[in-house]
Amino acid sequence: MTALHDLPAHDLLAAYRQRTLSPVEVTQAVLAHIERWEPHIRATYLLRPEMALAQARESEARWLRGEPKGALDGVPSTIKENIATEGDPTPLGTAAVELVPAAADAPPAARMREAGAVIVAKTTMPDYGMLSSGLSTFHPLSRNPWDTRKGPGGSSAGGGAAAAAGYGPLHIGTDIGGSLRLPASWCGIFSLKPSLGRIPIDPPYTGRAAGPMTRTVADAALMMQVLSQPDARDSMSLPYQDIAWSQFNKGAERLRGLRIGLLLDAGCGQPVEPEVKAAVERAAKLMEAAGATIVPMAPFMTQAMLDGMDHFWRMRSHIDLQALPAARRDKVLPYIRTWADSAAGMSGTEVFNASHQFHLTRVNTVKACSAFDYVISPVAPMPAFQAELPSPTNDPLRPLEHIGFTVPFNMSEQPAASVNCGYTTSGLPIGLQIAGARFDDLGVLQVAHAFELIREPQRAWPQPPAG
């Protein structure tokens, strides 16, 4: 029998409807499970059991009246801490930020509350979201449930760890270069970075997207139904579309006849490790056996593109940090300070040339993908790395060598998902990235679900250490 904390959202909602489960008992079970896991993985921020139980009791009363509030009523959920929640400070993962209560819920948080979700906690992130790890000067070090010596990835670090550990079925993260897909890959869960603007977010920024982090495509589709509702605060949001998110399940036959590009070399950054490459190649063969045509792709990114984006972000962060009082600037993680301050001597021409790489990345990505219905690749060149490291290279001057597969789809505004496709010999998950054409978010979900149906058997989710 599946434990309550492991039940997917669809099953919980059906049980609430039939009155065989209560949001209160489910929330209690999730909170008890968090209590067992949290000393080992430290995934949460603002974990407030009494507030969660109060929401659950309100939801229970609504279900008993036959008047659920929305599509997620009573389902335990978490929200990444950089998504503002009314009355709560938003530290952005760093001790340098002044803790000022947010005036209002940001759009993703507002949609979850309107849908009746039980917000169990917020989840951790590294300083300013600028690392693919759980290393933070504000939060405790977050760890990976599959192997607590490893990190969960980032910057949606706590969200990835929480989903893998069973902190309820629904979690929201954000992504500007891979921050949803990297932790999804390294924690063995599913995530979707939607088309830019599909999920309204505040504040908006080039390439920045919020998205679901779940154990299944089905639960992510359920979240998309809620999170994609319009919000005028996002000046970059897409016109609202009434997308049939419930049509995510088209079966394995959804793969039949598709022309799918197979990208095994990002063209920049660190080389793909053999176990990762082998897992992605096995996934491609499974898709081919299901009727897809798999076509090898040449790399379309270059090291100059990756370096340009890196250098522009350094300058942006350098300017932000220089605006802080010295005492607060000194609290920023030294790795990030070193990275940002390395831009201090850049000329205007160098900054412009760096910024131009964003556009070149966009153009190259769209052109390379236009010959295919979908593109598959590794999410990252390597599996999860040591928890204490800020990045796989541990080098502030080569900090983004692992995002060559993920960042192009932020810049091209295309939807891209991470779905587990295997494990290393040591038992660490490996993520397959599935990218689609701009606006084809539902198609990406359908292909990812089709892959879920044909992939190799999944291992049992990790359990908290005894004692």
N, C-alpha and C positions, 0 to 999 in steps of 0.2 A: 504494500500500500504506500502510495506517494505521501511523504510528509507534507504538512500544510504549507510550510515555507517554500517548498519546491513546486507547488502547483502553479501552472501557467495561468495568466489572467483570464483566458477564455473559460477555463474550468472553474475558476473561482466565481466568475459572474454567473455561470450556469447553476452552480450550487447555491448562490445567494437567491437566485430567481426561484429555485425549487425549495428553498428554506432548509437545505440539508447542511449548510454551513453559515456561520455568521461572520461579518467583518470583524467583530470583536475577537472571536476565538482565533481567526487567521492572523490578525495583527498581534495578538498575544504570542502566538507561535513564532512569528517572524522576529519579534523583539527578543524572545528567549533564545532563538538561534543566533541573533546578532550578539547577544551577551556572551555566548560561547565562542564565537569567532573573533570578535572585535579585539581582544587583547593580542591576537596573533597577526591581524592584517591591518588594523587601524584605518578603516575605509571611510569613517563617518565624521561629519561636522554637524553640530547642533542636533545630536541624537537626544530627543526629548520624549521619552516613552509616554508620559501622561498626556502630552498634547496629541500624540498619535492615537492613543486610546480614546481620547475625547472625540476625535474625528471619526474613529471607528464606531463609537456608540451612536453618533449622529447618523452615520450611514446605515447602521443596523435598524434604527427607527424608520428610516426612509424605506428600506426594503420590506419591513414588516407592514408598512402602510401600502406597499405596492407602488411606491412613488420614487424610484431611483432618480438621483439628481442628474446623472449623465452616463456616458459610455464606460466610465472607469469607476463607478461608485463602489467604494469599499476596498479597492485593490491597493495593497501596500506598494509604495513607490519611493524613489529617492530622486533628488535634483542636485546637479553639480553646483558647488558653492558660488561660482561666478555668475549664476543665473539668479538675479535678485529675488528675494522673497520679502514681502512687506514686514517691516519692523525688525529685520535681521541685518546685521552687518555683513558686508561682502568683502572679505579680506584678500581675495584674489591669490590665495596661497602664500602670501608674504607678510612677514612681521612689519614691513615698512608702511603698510596701508593703515590709515586712521580708521578705526572701527565706528562707522556711522550707520545707524539703522536705515535701511532702504525705505523710500517713501511709498513704493508700490511693488507689486509682483511684476517681474519681467514677463513678456508674453508667454513663454513656455510654462512658467509656474502658474500664471493665471489660468491657462487652458486646463492644466491638470486639476486645479482646485474647482473650476467650473464643472468639470466632468466627475467630481466626487472622489477623486483619488485620495487615499490616505497617505499624507506626506510623512513618512517615518523618520527621515533624516535628510540632511544634505550630505554631499560627498566631497572628498578631498581633491586637491590639485596642487601642483608645484608652483613655485613663485611666478606670478604673472602668467601662468599657463605656458611658459616658454621652455618646458622640458618634456621629454617623453618618459618621465619617471614620476614616482610619488615623492620626490625629495622636495621638502618645503621648510621654510624658516618659521612658518606659522603652524602648520599641521604636523602631527607625528608622522613618521615615515610609513607610508602605505606599502603593503606587501602583497604578493600574488598567492592566492589560495592554493594553487597547484603545487607550489614550492615556495615557502615563505622566505627562502634565501634570495628569491628573485623579485623583481619589481612587477607591478601590474601594467606598466606602460603609462603613458600620459598624453595630453595633460588631464584627460578624464580618468584619472588614476583610481579614485575611490569608486567611481561608477562601474568600472570594469571589474574591480575586486568584489564589489557588492553583488553584482549580477552573478558572478561565478560562485560566490559563497552562499547564495540563496537568501539575500536580504530582501525577499519579495521578488515579484516578477518584472517590475517596470522601473527603468532608470533613464535619466536624461543626462547627456553630456554635450560638449561642444567640440568643434573641429575647425582648425584653420590651416592645418598642414598634415593632418592624420590623427588628431587627438581623440576621435571616436574609434577609428578603425584599428589603430595600433594597440590600445588596451583590449579591444575586442579580440584581436588576433592572439595576443599574448595571454589572455584569460579564457580563451576558448568559447566566447559568446558570439552573438550576432549584433551587428550595428549597421545603421544606414546613415551615411552623410548624404542628406538629400540635395537636390538642386538648390543652388543659392536662392534664398528667398522663399522656398517652399514652406518652411517653418519660420514664421516671423520671430525676430529676436531683437533685443534692445540692450546695449547699443549694437547697431549693425556695423560691419566692417568688411572690406574686400576679402572674399573667400571664407568668411566666418559663417558656420552653420551650427544649429542645434540639431540633435537627433536622438533616436531611441537606442538604448543599450538593453538587450534582452537575451534570453536563452534561445528563443525561437523567432522565426520570421513571422509567425502568426501574431505573437504579442507585439512585435514592432509595427505590423500593419494596423493593429488596434490603436496603438499610440499615434500613428500618423493621422488617423481619422480625427483625433482630438487636436494634436499639435499643429496641424496645417490650417486650422481655422484662422481667419484674417485678423490682423491687428495693425491699425494705422500708424503705430509708433515706429514700425520698421520701414524706413524710407527705401529700402532695397528689396522689399517683399514682392513676390509675384502676385499678379491678379488671382483672386481666389478661384479655384476650380473644385467642382464637386466630384472628386475622384472616387471611384468605387474601390476603396482600399480593401474591402472584404473579399474582393476577387483576386487576392494574392495567390490562391491555391488553384493553379491550372494543371497540377500533376506533373509528372516527369515528362509527359509528352510536350510540355511547353518548350523543351529543348530541341524538339525535332525540327529540322530545317533551318536552325539558326546558324549564322556565320559568326564564329567567335574567335577573336584574336587572342593569341597566347603570348604574353609578354614575360620573358624570364630574365631580361637584362634591362635595368632601369636606365642605363646609359650614364649614370652618375652615382656617386656615393659608394658605399661598401658593396662588395660582391655578395651574391646570394649564396648562403651556406648550403651544402649538399642535401641535408635532410629537408630543408625548406623547398628546394627546387624539386626534389623527388616527390614530395607530397602534392605540390601544385601540378606536376606532370601526371600523377595518378588521377587527380581531380579532372584534368583535361581528358584523359582517356575514358573516364566514366561518362563525361558529357558526350564524348564522341560515340560511345556505345549506345547512348540514349537518343542519338539521331542528329547531334550537332556536327557541323563541320568546323574543325579546329585548324586555324591557320597561324603559324608562327609569325610574330611581329618583330621588326627591328626596333631598337630603342629610339624614342623621339625626344627624350630629355637630354640635356648636356650638363657637364659639370659647371659650365659658365652660368647656365640658368639657375641651377641650385645655389651656386655661390652668390649670384646677384640677389636672389630673394633673401638669402641669409644676411648679406651685408646691408640691405635696405632695412630689414627688421632690427639689425644691430643699431643702426642710426636712429630709428624710431624709439627704441628702448633707451638708447643713450640720452636722447633729448628728454624723455620722460623721467629718467633717473636724475638728470642734472637739475630738473625743476623741483626735486625734493629737497627739504632741509637736510643738511649734512648728517644729522643724527639719525634721520629716518633712512637716508640712502645707505648708511653703514649697516643697516639691518637686512639689506637684500642679500640673497645667497651669493657668496663670492664668485662662484662659477658664472652666474648671470652678469654680475658687475664686470668681470673680466671680458666676457663676450661683448657686452654693450659698449664698454669704454674703448674697445679696440677700434670703434668707428670714429673716435674723436678727431682723427686727422684726415678724414675723407673730404675730398673737394666736392664742390657742387656738381662738377662733371661726373665724378665717380658715383655720387648718389643718384644722379639721373640715369646713368648707365645701369646701375643696379636695379632701379625701379623699372626700367624697360624690360628686364628679364621676366617680370610677371606677365607682360603682354605676349612676349615671345613664347613663353610656356603655354599660355592659353591657345595661341594660334597653332603651335605644333601639336598640342594634345588633340584639339578638335580635328585637325587634318588627319592625324594618324588613326583616329578612331572612326573616321567617317566611312571607312571601307567595311566596317563590321557592325553587327547588331549589338554585340556586347564585347567587352574586353576582360580577360581574366589574367591575374598575375599574383605573385606573392603580395601580402600587405607590407611585410617588412623583410629585409634580407636575412634576418636572424630570429631565433626564438627569444623569449624573455631573458633579460640580462640581470646582473647582480643588483639587488634592491638599492644599495647605497650609492650607486653610480647615477649621475645626472643624465647621462646619455651613453649609448653603447661605446662610443670612442673615449669617453671621459676626457675629452679635449674641447675646451671652450672655443677654440679657433676652428674646430671641425665638428660642430655640434649637430648638424642636420644630415649626416651621411646615411641615415636610415630612412629618410622620408621620400626618396626618389620615386617610389611607386605610388605614394599617396597624395603628395602635394599638387601634382599637375591637375588633379580633378577638382581641387578647391579653386584653382585659378580658371579652369575652363567652365566652372559652375555645373559640372555634370554630377549626377548621383553616383555614388560608389559605396558598396557594402563590404563588410568583412564577415565571412562565415567559416566556421572551423572545417578544415579539410584533412586533419591528421594530427599526429603527435610525434615528437622526437623519441629516440630510444630511451631517454630519461623521463618521458611522460609529459613533456611540455606541449601545449597546443600550438598548432600552426594555422594561420589564417589565410584563406583565399579571398582576394579582392575581386569583386564583380562590378564593373563600371558600365554605365549605359549612356545613351545620348541625353543631352540636356532636356529636362522636363520628364524623362521616362522613369520616374521614381517607382511607379507601380510595376513596370516591366522588370526593373532590377529586383524588386521583392519577389516577383513570380519566378525569375530564374534562380534566385537564391533558394526559394522554397523547393523548386524542382531538384536542386542539388542536394538539399537536406534529405529528400526522399531516396536518393541513389548513393549517397556517400557511404563510406565505410562505417561500421558500427561505432558509436560514440562511447567513450569511457564514462563511468559514473562520476558525478560531480564530486569534487573534493569535500571532505568532512573536517570539522575542526579537530585539532589535536585533543587527545584525551587529557583530562585533568585540568 
